[in-house]
Amino acid sequence: MIRISSRGNYRKTINYLKHIDSNVDISSVLDKYGKMGVERLSEATPVESGITRDSWGYDIVKNKQGYKINFYNTNQHLGYHIVVLLRYGHVTVDGRWINGNDFVEPVMQQLCEELQAEF
């Protein structure tokens, strides 16, 4: 399994989630955004066979720092995670370079902005 993370400064979102009103069920909010993320990542994934598109998932982790949504894609071929090859590029069997397509970062950025705007 491979986990996808996003870089950026989400201080406001993190601070909000740390001090969230106890009346808000944080698990249901994160579950909502987890489902949205999987749907959007699936829609953004380049499609040849559809296996990679259909292999997205997420889990919610609570630790002492707070909560985290992990998005992952389980599709592999010969031990290589297909999302990594699609995102960063790769060399084909015959030696040609295929440029990457970072379709993950824009989805993560938009999702984090929407989560932040909800609160």
N, C-alpha and C positions, 0 to 999 in steps of 0.2 A: 504494500500500500504506500502511496506517496501523499504527502500533505502539502497543500499549497498555502503559502502565506503572502501577505501583502505588506509592503513598506509604506510608511507614511506616519504622519503625526495625527493620531486620533485621541489626543489628550482630553478634549472636551467629552468625547463619548466615553472614554475609560473612566474619567472622574464622575460622570453622571451615573454610570452603571455601578460604581463603587458606593455611591450615596443615594441610590434609588429608593424611592418611597416604598415602604414595606407593603403597601396596598397593591403594588404592581407585581404581577407574577412574572419575574424575569425569565423563567424557563419558557413560558409560553411566548414571550416576545422574541427570545433568541431562537426558539423553534420556528416561529414565523419567518424570521430572517434566514434561518438555515434552509428552509424549504424554498424561499425566494432565490437564494444563492444557487442552490442546486439547479433550479429551473433556468436561471439566467446563464449559468456556466454551460448547461446542456445546450441551450440555444446558441451560445457563442462558439461552441466547439466545432472546428472544421470537421466535415463529415465525409468519410469515404465509405466505411461499412456501417457506421452508426454505433459500433461497440463502445468506443471511447465516449461518445455523447451520452450513452445510456449507463455509464459506469461511475457517475458522480454520486457522492454521498456526503454526509456531514455528521459530526457528533458535537455535543456540547460538554465542555469540561469545566468543572468548578474546582478551583484550587485556592490557596491562601491569598493570591493576588486578585482573585475575582473570577469572572467567567470568560470562556473563550469558545468560539465556534471554529472547529477544524473542518475545512472542506477537503475532500480527497477524491481521487480517481483511481480505481483498482485495475484498469486495463493495462496489461503488459504484453509484450511480445519478446520472446527470447530473453526474458529478464529485464527488459528495458521498459520504463514507464512511458507510454505513448504521449501523455500530456507534456512531459518534459521535452520529448523530441519535437512535438508540434510547437511548443512555446519558445524554445531556444534554438531550434534548428538541428540538423543532423546530416551525416554523410550517408548516402545510399550504398548498397552493396557494390555498385559499379563505380563508386568514388565521386559521384556528383554531390555537391553541397545543396541542401534544401534550406532556404532561409526560414527562420522561426517567425511565429505570429503570436505576439503576447496578447492573447485574447482574455487572459485571466485578470490582469491588473485593472483594466477598465471596469470590469464587472465588480471586483472587490471594492474599488474606489467608490463607485456609485452606491453600492450596498451600504457601505459605512456612512456615506453622506446621508442616505435616507434614514438609517437608524438614528443618527445624530439628530436629524431634523424632526423625528417623531417625538423627541423629548424636548 
